[in-house]
Amino acid sequence: MTAHRLAGVHWFKSSYSNNQGGNCVEGARLDGVQMAVRDSKAPELGVCLFPAAAWRAFVDELKADDTIA
């Protein structure tokens, strides 16, 4: 993934992030086929890319697991 392809994408913060030093995870949907994830406190460290369907399955599983706080 080149930095050029990420230029201008809309990053959004995780609903679990907060403004008081909480875990700051950001995501961006790329062309509807990939999900980019990064640490908003250190975006220069890079981005993890996931197929959109795999990311949805991951999030759905987290939501379904009532042991995760």
Protein Blocks (a to p, Z undefined) as FASTA:
>chain_A
ZZklmgopacdddfkbcfeopacdddddehhlaccdddfklmmnopcdddfklmmmmmmm
mmmmmkbZZ
